[in-house]
């Protein structure tokens, strides 16, 4: 960072940023918080004009100009600055001459996405424009989570599309946008307020003691003392099926998120034989319209306990889930690390929930000079939570991708694929008979049910019926 980049003010990390920074420091050099994806652009993109649009984007949204410094606050955390705009280069990666440009592009993006960010004195984002053909490009977008959340990624996608479209049409464009600095100041006031301590009391009551772990790391010994990586197995919910979930939700006065969360509760309450389940839920944490138009990191993660039992219908379960969420959302700003402390979790326990659900119904609808862009999320391979479900509902009318991201200490790919089918069975049962007690639901698909109840129990065998037990043992000795 050079002196001419700095502006006068130094800012503390916001509460969501502090959470991520601490965890990243425990995993230095690991791309644990790389987020983003790529936008498929099936048309003739002008690379020079695209780069010009990116530079306008950096001028418009100051979270892209947020750099960490070597300066530290009283707690030893880095301070950050909004730097003056600089000229951002967008590398053009021309793969059009490859035998298989698509395969080459996917390989390049996977490799690039695993590269960690330098966290001090450097931008916390990087863009590449990948050429597959004269009329086909990918925009690869990567961010460190310290600078942005999923909502913000979608916001920047739409913003760049408008800027590029204005440039190609010869139109002038306004560059004003809300500053992330306003949220930093608001967050600092919140931490120092009486409300912060009131919310601590709420979470202490919500988690009077740490919940029991839901999952067991059966495969941890395979990794010795090394960090276990993660895998992902994706399932597709056809749009027609997804719309049926929406119709059910509407009829019950809830959202699709409630239905999906209810299905997860049914699965883990039934398979774990437990009457309460804690899920990690990202919360938007954008309290007003200005914040919803601000690029930056706002999202917090709340470990929410659902103590609903198993002797109730799916309809009643969704009602209880809705009531729990309404209570929790009033306290969604309270940081997850402080919730762990309030619950009395032992030092070293990274989370109060083993399973998370991220419902991402973000608006990625955009056109770059008339070229419709389709966004695909990318994942790094170092997720440390045992199991995270990401529901990707990005484009109207498209099928919905559900990513089951699992830590390899807890699952293998076959187990996750089996979980896919069981989860689908639970969703189908919710659609067909939501008023029946969840305790009576079938969890296993028919093929697995046949295997468990019939094939594995087919243990009949012929043995001599004219000999005593000790004679049979002697014959085997």
N, C-alpha and C positions, 0 to 999 in steps of 0.2 A: 504494500500500500504506500503510495507516494503522498507527500504533503499536499499536493494540489488536488488530490482526490477527497481529502477530508473536508467535512463541514464542521461548524463550530461545536455542535452539541454531541455529547456522549449519552447514550441511552442504556438503561439496564435491560436485561433480558425480560421479556414478559413471562408470566407464569407458565404458559404452555411451552415456551422456549426453554425455560429452566429444566422442565421435566425431561425434555429430549436431550439437552446438552449433558446432563448428568449421566444418562444412560449411554450416550455416545462415548463419553469419556471412559466408561467401563469396558467399551469395545472399540478401542482406538484402532483405526485402520480397517475396520469392518464397515461395509456400506449398509449398515443396519437401517439407516433412515433415508436412503435414496428412494424417491418417489417420482412418478411421472408415467410416461408411455410414449406412444407415437400417434400421429395423425396421418391417415392415409389420404393422399391428395391425388386423385386420378385425373390429372390435367396438366397443362403446360404452365408450370410455376416459373416466374422470373426470379432466379436466385439473387440478383442484385437488388431488386425491389423488395424481396423477402427480407434481406438483411437490413434494408432501410426501415422496413416496418418494425423489425425487432428493436432497432435503436429508438424508434418512437415509443415502443412499448416500455422500454427501460426508462425513458423520460416520464412517461405517464404514471407508472406504478412504482412508488418508491421502495416497496418491499424487495424489488429486484436489485436495488442499490444498497441493500442492507448488508454491511460487512462486519464481521467480528474483529475486534482489535486486541492488541496485547495488553491493554489497560484492564484492570480488574476492579470489581466493586468490593465492598467490605466483606462479602462472603466468599471472595476469591473467584467469582464468576466473571467471564469476559463482558466488557461493555461493547456496545455496537454503535455504528454510525451510519447515516445515510450519506453515501459518497456522491460527488458530482457525476453527472452522466459522462461516460467514456464511450469510445467507439467499440461496439461489440462485434466481433467477427463471428459469422456463422459458417463453419466449414461446410463445403460442398463435397460430399462423399459420392463419387461417381462410380456406381456398380453396374452401369448399363451394359458394359462389355463382358460381364461375367457370364458363364454358361447358364447359371441359374441365378439371376439377380435377386429374386425373392429370398432364396435360401441364403445368399450372401448377405443381404440386408438384415435378415433375422439374426444371423450369427454375429454380425457387427454390433447390432443393438444389444444383444445379450452381453457381449463382452464389454461394451461401453457402459452399460448400466451397472456393472459390478465394480466400476472404478470409484473409490472413495473420493470425497471432496476434501480439499484443504480448508480447514475451518477458520483460519485466521488470515485476514488481509487479502481475501479472494472473493470473487462472486460465488454465491451459493446456488447458482444455476448454470446449465450449459445446454446449448441447442446445436443440433446438426441438421442439415438438409441432405437427404439421401436420394440420389437419382437412380431410379430403376429403369427408366426409359425417358424419351423426350417428353412424353405425355403422362408420366407417372412418377410421383415423388413421395417420400415419407419425411415428415418433420418429427425428429426425435427430440423430446423435451424431458430434461432431467432437473430435479431440484433436490437440495437437502431439505428435509422436513422442517428444519429450523426456520426456513424462510417462507413456507407456504403449507397449506393443507389442501385436501381434495377439492373443496369448494373453490378455493383460490386458483387451483390449476385449471378448472373449468372456466373460471372468470377470465383468466389470462388467455386461454384459448379463443374465447369469443372476441376478446379485445384485439388480439393480433389479427384475427380474421377481418375485423372491421377496418383496422389500419391498412392492411394490405389491399383490401377492396377499394378504400378511398384513394390510395396511391395509384392503383391501376386505372381508376376512373378519372384521375386528375383533380380530385376534390380535396379541399383543406379539411383538417380534422382537429378537434379540440383535444388537448392533452391533459386536461384537469381530471383528477381522480382523488378520492379520499386518501389521506395519509395513514399508514400503519402507526405512525408516531402518536396519533390520537388514542389508539387503543393501548399503546404502551403506558401512556400517562393515566388512562382510566384504570388499567390493571393495577398500577402501583397504588392508586387511591383505594382500590378494592382491598388489596392485601393489608393495608394499614387501617381498614375500617372495622367497626364493630360487627358488620355483616360477615366478615371473614370468620370471626370467632363463633358467631351464631351458626354458621354453616358447619363448622367443626363439630358442634354439638349434635347437629342433625345426623352427620355421618357416623358419629360415635354411637348414636342410638340405632342407626341402620345396620351397623356392624358392631354389636357389642363385643364380639370376639371374631377373630379371623375365620372365614369359612374353611371347611375341610377341603383339601385338594380334590378335584373332580376326576383328574386323570393321573395315571402313573407312568413315569418314564421307564418303560420296560427295556428300552434299547440303549440306555445311557452308557452302559458298560462298553458298548462298541466303540465309543469315542475316547475312552480313557479320560484324560484331563482336557482334551481339546474341545473347542466350541463346536457343538452340533449344528449342522446346517439345516435348511428347510427345503421342503418340496411343495409342489402345488398340483392338485388334480382338479380340473374344472368340469362342472356339469352345466348343461344348458337347460333353461326353462323356456320352452317355446312361448312365443308371445300370447298365443291363444290361452295356454294354461296359466300364464302369469296374469292375464286379464281376468280369468276366472277367480284367482286369488283376490284381485282387486274388487270384483263384484261381491265376493263373500265378505271382505272387509267392510265395504260400504254398507252392506245389509246389517252388519253388527255395530256400526258406528265407530269403527277403528280404521287403521291404515294397513297397507300390505306389510309394513314393517312389523306391526303387532302380530299379524298372522305368521310371518316367518319366525319371529321370536317365540311365539307360542309353539310352533312345530319343534323348534330346538328344545324348548322346555320339556315337551312331551317326550322327546327322544332321550334326553339325559336323565330326566326324573325316572322314567321307566327302566332304562338300562342300568342306571346307578342305584335304583331302589331307594330314592331319596325324595323328601318332601320339600326341599328348597334347593335352588340352583342359582349361582351367581354368574352373571355374564358381564364381560367387559364391553361397554358400549361407547363408541365415539359420539360426542355431542357437538353440535354446530357451534354453540357459544357465540353466536352473533346476535346481540340483543336488540339491534335496531337496523333500520334500512341502510344507514350509512355504512355500518360494518358489513352488511351483505354485499356492498359494492366495493369493499376494500380487499385487495389482495394481501395475503399475509397468513400467519399462523394464529388461528383462534381456537381450533378444535382441542377439546379436553377429552379424557377418557375416564368414564365413571364405572366402577365395579358395582353393578346393581344386583341386589339380592331379591329373588322372587320366591317367596315362601307361600306357595299356592297349594301344596299337597298334590295328591293324585286322584282323590275321590271327588272329581268334579267334571263337568262337561267342558269341551273345548270353548264353547260360548262363554261359560262362566270363567274359564281360565283367561280368556282375552280381556274380560272385564276387570279382573284382578291385575293383570299386567298393565292395563291402561291406567288404573288408579295408582299403581306403584310408580310408573313413569311420570305421571303428573306431579307426584310429590318430589321425586328426584330431580326433575328438570328445574325446579325452583332453586336448586342448590348445585347446578351443573358446573359452575365456575370453580368449585373447590378442587384443588389439584389432587391427583391420584396418590402422589407420594405422601401428602398430608392425611389422606384417607387411610393409608396403610398405617401410619403412626397412630391415628385416632383409634383404629381397630386393635392396636397392640400387636401388630404383626412383628415377628422376630426379624432382627437384622439379617439382611441377605435374601429375604423373600421378595422377589421382584414384583409380584402382582397378587391380587386377591381373587382373580378369576383365571381359570384355565382355558375358557372358551370365549371368544369374542365374535360379535356380529357387527359388521360395518355395512350399513344400508346406504349405498351411494346412488341416489337418484339425482345426479347432477346434470346440468344443461350443457351438453357439448355440441348442440346444433350450431353449425357455423358454415359459412361459405367464404372461400378465399378468392375474390374476384370471379365469382360464379362457379368455383370448383368446390363441390360439397366435401367437407372433411369428416372422416369417421375416426373417432378416437379409440385406441386400444390401450388399456393399462398394462404396464410391465411390472415385474416383481424382481426384487433381489432374492438371493438364496440363503439368507441368514436370519429369518424370523425366529425369535426366541420364545414367543408365546406358544404353548402346546398346540392350539388349534384356533385359527382365525377364518371366519367366513366373510368374504367380500361379495356383496350383491351389486353387480354392475349394470345399472339401468341408465344408459347414457343417450340412447337414440330412440325417438318415438317410432313405434311399430316394429322395432328390431327384437329378436330374441334376447333374453337376459342371461348373462354369464354369471355363474356363482363360482368363485375361486375358493377352494378349500386349501388353505395354506397351513401346513403342519410342520412342527419341529420333528426332526428325525429321531430324537430321543424317545418320542412318544408313539409315533405311527410309522408304518410303511405305506407304500403306494396302494397295495392291494387292500389294506384295511380302510383307506380313505375311499377307494372306489366302492367298497361294500357299504360304507356309510352313506355315499351318494344314494344308493338304491333304497336304503332304509329311510332316509330323509324324504325321498320322493313318495314312498308308501305313506309316511305320516301326513304329508301334504295332501295326497289324494284322499286319505281318510277324513281329513279336516273338511275337504270340499264335499264329500259324499254324506257325512253324518256328523256335523259339528255339535249336535246336541247329545251325543252319546258320551258316557263317562270315558275319560281318557285311559282309565285303568283297564278297560276291556279292549283297547285298540290292539290290532296286530301291528307289530313293529317290523317284522321280517318280511321281505319279499317272498313270494310263493316258492321260488326255487331254493332259497336259503332255508326257508321253513321246512321244506321237504327233506333237505339234507340233514338238518339238525334233528328233526323229530322222527324221521323214518330211516334214512340211510345210516346215520351214525348209531342208531339203536338196533340195527339189524345184526344182532350179535349171536343169533342162534347157530349152533354147530352140533354135529353128531359126535357122540362119545359112547364108549361101551357102557351099556346099562346093566351088565352082569358082573361089574367089578366094584369094589369099595373105593372110597376116596384115597386111602393110603396106597392102594394098588395102582391107581391112576398116577399118583405122584411118583411112585417107584418107576413106572414106565417112562416117565419124562426125565428121570435122573440119569 
